[in-house]
Amino acid sequence: MMSLKVNGHDHQIDADGDTPLLYVLREELKLNAAKFGCGLGQCGACTVIVDGKAVLSCVTPLLLLEGRQVTTLEGLGNLDAPAPIQRAFMEEQAAQCGYCIAGMMMRAQALLQKNPKPTDEQIRAELQPNLCRCGTHMRILRAVHRAVRLMDSAALPSATTGSAR
Amino acid sequence: MTSSKIVAGIVAGLLAGGVIAAFAVAWRPAIPAIEPPAPQSFDANLVKRGRDLAAIGNCNDCHTVRGGKAFAGGLPVPTPFGAIYSSNITPDPETGIGRWSEAAFRRAMRSGVDRAGQHLYPTFPYDHFTNVTDEDDRALYAFLMTRQGVHAPARANELAFPLNQRFVVAGWKLLFLRRETYRVDSAQSTEWNRGAYLVEGLAHCGACHTPRNALGAERVSAPFSGGDVDKWHAYALDARSPSPLPWDTEALYRYLRHGWDAYHGIARGPMAEVVSNLSSVQESDVHAIAVYMTSVFGPPTQERLRKEDAAWARLKSLPAPSNSPGALIYAAACAPCHESSRPLPYGGVNLIWSTALSAPDPRNAANIIISGIQPVEGERSPIMPGFGSSMTDAQIAALLNYLRGRFGNQPGWSDVENTVRDARRMQTVFLKTQPGPHNAPGDPMQRDKP
C-alpha cells in the first residue's frame, strides 16, 4: 500500500513499487487522459506533471513518487471549466486523432509554468520529445502561443490553481 | 649625469628591449585579404576529401551552434578561464573566412594566428592541427570555402584581463606549442602511422582525453590519461582505462564507426558528435585510428585481465539484489531495458560492461541518468529516456551508489549527491546530438552500404 498524491487528492494505491505511474493512473484511478503510446519513454503520449516538471509516466515507477505531487490533464480543468491550455488547444483545433494531445498539453503546461513567455524556438525545443503522427504540429504551436495569451490575461489565476492542486 | 639618471636609463633601455622582444614574439603580420574565390574554382575531389577531413576533425561540433547554421560559429566553449566563442568559418566575406587566402588558413591551422595577425585562443586545437599536412589543409580550405556563407559576427569572449589580451596567447605558445610533433615511425605499419597522424593531428583526440595543466595546456607527460570536457569525464585511453573489458582494435572500430559496441556501450555526451562524424568518412581512416589507439591502450596488463575475468564471473552469478532504495529503483526503472535480452543499441548495455560505472567519478553516469540518450534525427539510434524530471537528486544518488557497488566492482564514489546536483545544472547544452551531415541508412550496422 502506498500513498500517491494526484491532482491534489491522496490515494492509497495497492500496487507494487515497480508499477509504472501510467498504469496506476489509467487502471486504478481511471484517469485516462495520459495515453499509452510506446511504453519506452520515447513518444510523450503519457506525459504528466510531477512537482512542476513534465514526466513520462510510462517509465516512471510508482516507488519514485512517495510524497510528490502528480498532476494530470484532469487536474488542470474539465469540459465545463477548461484550463487556458485546454481552451487554447480547442480554439486552435489542435487535435486531429487526439492521441498525443493530452501529453502535448501537459508538457506545454509545464513549460508555461516555468517560462510564461516562451519564444517559438523554446516551445519547439521543449515539445520535441512529444511525437504527433497526424502532423498537427503547426496548430499545436499556435495553441501554445494562444495559451500564453490566455494565461497572460484574466485567466492567469485559474491556470495557477490548476497546476497547484 | 647622476647615477639615478644612469639607472633610469638602464631601466628604460631594458623596458624598451623587453617591449621589442615581446613584440617580436607576439606580433604577426596580416596576410592580405583576397577576393572571395568562386566555389567553382575548387576541384570537386579536393572538396570531397576536405569534407571527410572536416568530419574527422569534428569541426562542426565547436563551430556550429546546436540547431544553427553549419560552421557559422558562436558556440560558447567553456574553459576554466571563461567562455570562448567559436568563430565563423563559413566563406562569408565580412564575418567568416571568405577573404582568407589558403596561406592564411594554413597559418591558422599551423600556428593559431588569424588572417589579420591576431593570436587565436588554444580552444582552437592548433597544438594538434600543427601536424596537419599542407595537402590536407588545402582540402579543408577547399571544403570550407565552398560551404554556404553565413553572416554571423563573432561574439565577444567572456575572459577577464589579462587573458582577454590576445598577445598573452603568444606567451602561451612559447611555453606550450610544440610544432609538428607527429613523426612517421618506420617501425610501425602504414595503417598505424595513418592512425597516429589523424589522432595526433586533425582528430585532436588528446584535446579531451589528455588532462590539462593550470594554464590550459595538455600535459604532455600524461597523454591520454583522461581529461574533462563540458562537465563530462573523457576516459583515460591508456593503461588506466576504466573500461571493464580491455579495448581491442575491432571493438574500437565498431564503437567509433557505429557509435556503440556491445561490450563497451554507447558513445554519448561530447563523444556522440565525434562518432556521428566518423560514421561518414572513409572506413579505412576509422580503422587506422582504431589501430593506433589500440597501441595507445597497450596490451592489457595482468591486473586488467584479472578484472575482465572477474566481470565475466559476475555476469554469470550476480548476487541477489538487496532491498536498498537504489536496488529497488534499478529493478523498477533500469532493469526492464538493461536486463532485457534485446541486443544493443535497442536494449540497454548490461551494466557490468559500463565504463561509466567503473569510472573515477560519477559525472558521466549522473549525466546519462538525468538526460538520457536522445535519438539522432534521421537514424535508428540508441535511445534512453532521461530520468531527471522523475527522480530526485537523492534518488539518483541512491541509484548511482547502488550501481557502483553492484556493477562497478570498484571502491564507492564520494560526493555523489553534489555531482548529481552539478549534473542537473548543466544538463541541457551538450547533450543533444544533432543530425550528421550525411543521410545514414536506417540500420546503424549498415551505415557503410551505399
Interface residues (C-beta under 8 A of the other chain):
Chain A: G17 D18 L40 G41 Q42 V50 K53 A54 V55 L56 V59 T60 P61 L62 L63 L64 E121 A125
Chain B: G67 L328 I329 A331 A332 A333 C337 G372 P375 I383 P385 F387 S389 S390 M391 T392 Q395
